Amino acid sequence: SASYPGQSEEERKRLLHFIIVGGGPTGVEFASELRDFLREDIPKLYPNIPSDFKITLVQSGDHVLNSYDEQISNFTESNFSKEDNNVDILTGTRVIEVGEKEVTLMNKATCEKYKVPYGMCVWSTGVSPRELTQKMMQSFQNQKRGRALLTDSYLRAKGAEGIFALGDCSTIEQSKMIEKAEELFKKADVNGDGQLSLEEFNVLIEQAKKEYPQVCLFFNKALKSLDKFFAEMDTSGDQKLDLDEFKHMLCTLDSQLKSLPATAQVASQQGKYLGQLLSKTNGNILSQDVKELEKRLKPFEYRHLGSFAYVGDNKAVLEVPLIGALSGWWVMWLWRAAYTSESASLRTKVLLVTDWIKSYIFGRDTSRI
């Protein structure tokens, strides 16, 4: 309707203003695809659109893609901020209200509220649980009133028998080491001198890796040896850890505790794990104690294979464990290869690649506009 004759300049700008709420992978990819579509394909039908459209990406955090490496966030913001991109990024900004024609925003630093007119608003940030999930959380015992069903490490819903939960509707209960600081310290202090030697520390860490996933996460991310980490925590320099130094170390390890991301990668791994679990136990896992299960079965362990995001202009960003952050046009081909390989069937893979080829040669399909 922005191309209808007689539209005022103010109304035309409002209709061509697209607001995307959420600066995560979904919001960034949608903004990138929309920007490419408006610049590359719409001009064939509406020549004036490219100079008039505007996209605003609203992010509550300090950076877009803030779950990625800082280098990736900076690259994405730099790519969006080019003069001819027509994309504005509002970081540190929260959406207060979405009206019919205006969005009310608030700057988190100054608490200033202001209204922004829009033609289309896309919500790509957090959502509330479905009604069924909320009712289950309220009716089950041992469920915290959070945003998802709490499960044990075998994906069994806490406080319920015979129910498993996986994907976005669930979160795995994680234990903080600091809550058992004195118990862990006493157990590790074999000689009872009130301090932990490097040898005692190494034994503790190797045992803790089996029960506390944050230990593995920390050492995988920090790429530190046990000796180096021990030396950093030994603030007194006496080559031993007292209880206070030990508690500081546990807080450092617990800082790695994070809920698994609500992504297809997590849900896919959980689905495969649960299928194998039920096959191995013939469904007899439901009432068994966790300690009994640990003797025969491994709990679910998420393996992060990397995170992709398309950022427009035929460029993509990638974060891979151990390798780090990658960006550029060649990463886009890796991104497409990953999407193709994860497609469910050969038919889907062929259709996907064919669609990319058609879009590259003839442009995107605009027949349904």
C-alpha positions as CSV (number, residue, x, y, z in Angstrom):
1,S,0.0,0.0,0.0
2,A,3.0,2.3,0.2
3,S,3.0,2.6,-3.6
4,Y,-0.7,3.8,-3.7
5,P,-1.1,7.3,-5.2
6,G,-2.0,10.0,-2.7
7,Q,-0.1,8.6,0.3
8,S,1.5,11.3,2.4
9,E,5.3,11.2,2.8
10,E,4.9,10.5,6.6
11,E,2.5,7.6,5.9
12,R,4.7,6.2,3.2
13,K,7.7,6.2,5.5
14,R,5.7,4.4,8.3
15,L,4.5,1.7,5.9
16,L,8.1,1.1,4.7
17,H,9.5,0.9,8.2
18,F,10.1,-2.7,9.4
19,I,10.8,-3.3,13.1
20,I,12.4,-6.6,14.2
21,V,12.5,-7.2,17.9
22,G,15.3,-9.5,19.0
23,G,19.0,-9.4,18.0
24,G,19.6,-13.1,18.2
25,P,20.3,-15.4,15.2
26,T,16.6,-15.4,14.1
27,G,16.2,-11.7,14.2
28,V,19.6,-11.0,12.5
29,E,18.9,-13.6,9.7
30,F,15.4,-12.2,9.1
31,A,16.7,-8.6,8.9
32,S,19.4,-9.7,6.5
33,E,17.1,-11.6,4.2
34,L,14.5,-8.8,4.3
35,R,17.2,-6.2,3.5
36,D,18.5,-8.3,0.6
37,F,14.9,-8.9,-0.7
38,L,14.0,-5.2,-0.6
39,R,17.2,-4.1,-2.3
40,E,17.6,-6.8,-4.9
41,D,14.1,-8.0,-5.9
42,I,11.5,-5.5,-5.0
43,P,12.9,-2.8,-7.3
44,K,11.8,-4.8,-10.3
45,L,8.2,-4.1,-9.3
46,Y,8.5,-0.9,-7.2
47,P,11.6,1.1,-8.3
48,N,11.3,3.7,-5.5
49,I,11.2,1.2,-2.6
50,P,15.0,0.7,-2.2
51,S,15.6,4.4,-1.3
52,D,12.6,4.6,1.1
53,F,12.5,1.4,3.2
54,K,14.0,1.3,6.6
55,I,14.7,-1.7,8.9
56,T,15.2,-1.3,12.7
57,L,16.6,-4.1,14.7
58,V,15.8,-3.8,18.5
59,Q,18.0,-5.6,20.9
60,S,17.8,-5.5,24.7
61,G,21.4,-6.5,25.2
62,D,24.5,-4.5,24.4
63,H,25.2,-6.3,21.1
64,V,23.4,-8.3,18.5
65,L,24.3,-12.0,18.5
66,N,25.5,-11.6,22.1
67,S,25.6,-15.4,22.5
68,Y,28.4,-15.5,19.9
69,D,32.0,-14.4,20.0
70,E,32.5,-10.6,20.3
71,Q,34.3,-10.6,17.0
72,I,31.2,-11.9,15.3
73,S,28.9,-9.4,17.0
74,N,31.2,-6.5,15.8
75,F,31.4,-7.9,12.3
76,T,27.6,-8.1,12.1
77,E,27.0,-4.6,13.5
78,S,29.6,-3.2,11.1
79,N,28.0,-4.9,8.1
80,F,24.6,-3.6,9.1
81,S,25.8,0.0,9.7
82,K,27.0,0.7,6.2
83,E,25.3,3.8,4.8
84,D,23.4,2.1,1.9
85,N,22.0,-0.7,4.1
86,N,19.0,1.2,5.5
87,V,19.4,-0.8,8.8
88,D,19.4,0.8,12.2
89,I,20.5,-1.2,15.3
90,L,19.0,-0.1,18.7
91,T,21.0,-1.9,21.4
92,G,20.2,-1.5,25.1
93,T,16.6,-0.9,24.1
94,R,13.4,-2.7,25.3
95,V,10.0,-2.9,23.8
96,I,7.3,-1.8,26.2
97,E,4.2,-2.0,24.0
98,V,3.3,-2.9,20.5
99,G,0.4,-0.8,19.2
100,E,-1.4,-1.0,15.8
101,K,0.8,1.6,14.2
102,E,3.5,2.4,16.8
103,V,5.9,0.6,19.0
104,T,6.8,2.0,22.4
105,L,10.5,1.6,23.2
106,M,12.6,2.3,26.3
107,N,16.3,3.1,26.5
108,K,17.5,0.9,29.4
109,A,20.3,3.3,30.3
110,T,18.2,6.4,30.6
111,C,14.7,4.8,31.1
112,E,13.5,7.3,28.4
113,K,10.4,6.0,26.6
114,Y,9.5,7.0,23.0
115,K,7.2,5.8,20.2
116,V,8.3,4.7,16.8
117,P,5.8,4.3,13.9
118,Y,6.0,1.1,11.8
119,G,4.4,-0.8,8.9
120,M,5.4,-4.3,10.0
121,C,6.7,-5.6,13.3
122,V,8.3,-9.0,13.7
123,W,8.8,-10.6,17.1
124,S,11.9,-12.9,17.3
125,T,12.8,-12.8,20.9
126,G,11.6,-14.8,24.0
127,V,8.1,-16.3,24.1
128,S,6.1,-17.7,27.0
129,P,5.5,-21.4,27.5
130,R,2.5,-23.0,25.9
131,E,-0.6,-23.5,28.0
132,L,-0.1,-27.2,28.3
133,T,3.5,-26.7,29.6
134,Q,2.3,-24.2,32.1
135,K,-0.4,-26.5,33.5
136,M,2.2,-29.4,33.8
137,M,4.6,-27.1,35.6
138,Q,1.9,-26.1,38.1
139,S,0.6,-29.7,38.7
140,F,4.0,-31.4,39.1
141,Q,6.0,-31.4,42.3
142,N,9.6,-30.2,42.4
143,Q,9.0,-27.9,39.5
144,K,10.4,-24.3,39.8
145,R,8.0,-21.7,38.4
146,G,10.3,-20.9,35.5
147,R,9.7,-20.8,31.7
148,A,10.2,-24.5,31.1
149,L,9.7,-28.0,32.6
150,L,12.6,-29.0,34.8
151,T,14.1,-32.4,33.9
152,D,16.9,-34.6,35.3
153,S,19.9,-35.5,33.2
154,Y,18.0,-38.4,31.6
155,L,15.3,-36.0,30.4
156,R,12.7,-37.2,32.9
157,A,10.3,-34.5,34.1
158,K,10.9,-33.7,37.8
159,G,8.0,-34.6,40.0
160,A,6.2,-36.8,37.4
161,E,6.5,-40.4,36.6
162,G,6.4,-41.6,33.0
163,I,6.9,-38.2,31.4
164,F,9.9,-37.1,29.4
165,A,10.5,-33.6,28.2
166,L,12.9,-32.2,25.5
167,G,13.4,-29.3,23.3
168,D,12.1,-25.7,24.0
169,C,9.6,-26.8,26.6
170,S,12.2,-28.2,29.0
171,T,15.4,-27.4,30.8
172,I,17.8,-29.8,32.5
173,E,18.4,-29.2,36.2
174,Q,22.0,-28.2,36.9
175,S,23.7,-28.4,40.2
176,K,26.0,-25.5,41.5
177,M,29.2,-26.7,43.0
178,I,29.3,-23.8,45.4
179,E,26.3,-25.2,47.2
180,K,28.4,-28.3,48.2
181,A,31.6,-26.4,48.7
182,E,32.5,-27.7,52.2
183,E,31.4,-31.3,51.3
184,L,33.6,-31.3,48.2
185,F,36.5,-29.7,50.0
186,K,36.4,-32.3,52.8
187,K,36.1,-35.2,50.3
188,A,39.1,-33.9,48.3
189,D,41.3,-33.2,51.3
190,V,42.6,-36.7,51.6
191,N,45.3,-36.0,54.2
192,G,43.0,-33.8,56.3
193,D,45.4,-30.8,56.5
194,G,42.7,-28.3,55.7
195,Q,44.3,-27.5,52.3
196,L,44.2,-29.0,48.8
197,S,47.5,-29.8,47.1
198,L,47.8,-29.9,43.3
199,E,47.4,-33.7,43.3
200,E,44.3,-33.6,45.4
201,F,42.9,-30.8,43.2
202,N,43.5,-32.8,40.0
203,V,41.7,-35.9,41.4
204,L,38.7,-33.7,42.4
205,I,38.4,-32.1,39.0
206,E,38.5,-35.4,37.2
207,Q,35.8,-36.7,39.4
208,A,33.7,-33.5,39.1
209,K,33.7,-33.7,35.3
210,K,31.4,-36.7,35.5
211,E,28.8,-34.9,37.7
212,Y,29.1,-31.2,36.9
213,P,29.0,-30.2,33.2
214,Q,30.3,-26.7,34.0
215,V,33.7,-28.1,34.7
216,C,34.1,-29.5,31.2
217,L,32.6,-26.3,29.7
218,F,35.1,-24.2,31.5
219,F,38.2,-26.1,30.5
220,N,37.0,-26.5,26.9
221,K,36.3,-22.8,26.6
222,A,39.3,-21.4,28.5
223,L,41.7,-23.9,27.0
224,K,43.7,-24.0,30.3
225,S,45.6,-26.8,31.9
226,L,44.7,-27.9,35.5
227,D,48.1,-26.7,36.7
228,K,47.7,-23.2,35.3
229,F,44.1,-22.9,36.7
230,F,45.3,-24.1,40.1
231,A,48.1,-21.5,40.1
232,E,45.6,-18.7,39.2
233,M,43.3,-19.8,42.1
234,D,46.2,-20.0,44.5
235,T,46.1,-16.3,45.4
236,S,48.3,-16.8,48.5
237,G,51.1,-18.4,46.4
238,D,51.7,-21.3,48.9
239,Q,50.9,-24.0,46.2
240,K,47.8,-25.1,48.1
241,L,44.1,-24.0,48.1
242,D,42.4,-23.1,51.4
243,L,38.6,-23.2,51.8
244,D,38.2,-19.5,50.7
245,E,40.3,-20.0,47.6
246,F,38.5,-23.2,46.9
247,K,35.1,-21.4,47.1
248,H,36.4,-18.8,44.7
249,M,37.4,-21.5,42.3
250,L,33.9,-23.1,42.5
251,C,32.3,-19.7,41.7
252,T,34.5,-19.4,38.7
253,L,33.4,-22.9,37.5
254,D,29.7,-22.2,38.2
255,S,29.8,-19.1,36.1
256,Q,29.8,-21.4,33.0
257,L,26.4,-22.8,34.0
258,K,23.9,-21.9,31.2
259,S,20.6,-23.4,30.1
260,L,20.9,-25.1,26.7
261,P,19.8,-22.8,23.8
262,A,16.4,-23.3,22.3
263,T,17.7,-24.5,19.0
264,A,17.0,-27.4,16.6
265,Q,20.6,-28.6,17.3
266,V,19.7,-29.3,21.0
267,A,16.3,-30.8,20.3
268,S,17.7,-33.1,17.6
269,Q,20.4,-34.4,19.9
270,Q,17.9,-34.9,22.8
271,G,15.5,-36.8,20.5
272,K,18.2,-39.2,19.3
273,Y,19.4,-39.7,22.9
274,L,15.9,-40.4,24.2
275,G,15.3,-42.9,21.4
276,Q,18.5,-44.8,22.2
277,L,17.7,-44.6,26.0
278,L,14.3,-46.1,25.6
279,S,15.6,-48.8,23.2
280,K,18.4,-49.8,25.7
281,T,16.1,-50.0,28.7
282,N,12.9,-51.3,27.0
283,G,11.1,-48.4,28.6
284,N,12.1,-49.5,32.1
285,I,13.8,-46.2,32.9
286,L,10.9,-44.4,34.4
287,S,11.0,-45.4,38.1
288,Q,14.7,-46.2,38.4
289,D,16.9,-44.1,40.7
290,V,19.5,-41.8,39.1
291,K,22.4,-43.5,40.9
292,E,21.3,-46.9,39.6
293,L,21.0,-45.5,36.1
294,E,24.5,-44.0,36.3
295,K,26.0,-47.5,36.7
296,R,24.6,-48.6,33.2
297,L,23.7,-45.5,31.2
298,K,25.2,-42.1,30.4
299,P,23.2,-39.0,31.1
300,F,22.4,-36.6,28.2
301,E,25.4,-34.6,27.2
302,Y,25.0,-31.8,24.6
303,R,27.7,-31.5,22.0
304,H,27.8,-28.0,20.5
305,L,28.7,-28.4,16.8
306,G,28.9,-24.7,16.1
307,S,26.5,-21.7,15.4
308,F,25.8,-20.1,12.0
309,A,24.0,-16.9,11.1
310,Y,23.5,-15.2,7.7
311,V,24.2,-11.4,7.9
312,G,23.3,-10.3,4.4
313,D,25.3,-9.3,1.3
314,N,26.0,-13.0,0.7
315,K,28.0,-13.1,4.0
316,A,27.6,-15.3,7.0
317,V,29.3,-15.8,10.4
318,L,30.2,-19.0,12.1
319,E,31.4,-19.9,15.6
320,V,33.0,-23.3,16.0
321,P,34.4,-24.9,19.2
322,L,38.2,-24.8,19.4
323,I,38.5,-23.0,16.0
324,G,36.7,-19.8,17.1
325,A,34.9,-17.1,15.0
326,L,34.8,-17.0,11.2
327,S,33.1,-14.6,8.9
328,G,32.9,-13.6,5.2
329,W,31.4,-14.6,1.9
330,W,33.0,-18.0,1.9
331,V,31.3,-18.8,5.3
332,M,28.0,-18.4,3.5
333,W,28.8,-21.5,1.5
334,L,29.6,-23.4,4.6
335,W,26.3,-22.2,6.0
336,R,24.4,-23.4,3.0
337,A,26.2,-26.7,3.0
338,A,25.2,-27.2,6.7
339,Y,21.6,-26.5,6.0
340,T,21.6,-28.9,3.0
341,S,23.2,-31.7,5.0
342,E,20.7,-31.3,7.9
343,S,17.7,-31.6,5.5
344,A,15.6,-34.7,6.3
345,S,15.5,-36.3,2.8
346,L,17.2,-36.4,-0.6
347,R,14.1,-34.7,-2.1
348,T,14.3,-31.8,0.4
349,K,18.0,-31.4,-0.3
350,V,17.5,-31.3,-4.1
351,L,14.5,-28.8,-3.7
352,L,16.6,-26.6,-1.4
353,V,19.6,-26.4,-3.7
354,T,17.4,-25.9,-6.8
355,D,15.6,-23.0,-5.0
356,W,18.9,-21.3,-4.2
357,I,20.1,-21.7,-7.8
358,K,16.8,-20.2,-9.2
359,S,17.0,-17.3,-6.8
360,Y,20.6,-16.6,-7.7
361,I,19.8,-16.6,-11.5
362,F,16.3,-15.2,-11.7
363,G,15.9,-13.5,-8.3
364,R,13.5,-14.3,-5.5
365,D,9.8,-15.2,-6.2
366,T,7.7,-12.1,-6.0
367,S,4.5,-13.5,-7.5
368,R,2.7,-13.8,-4.1
369,I,3.2,-10.1,-3.2
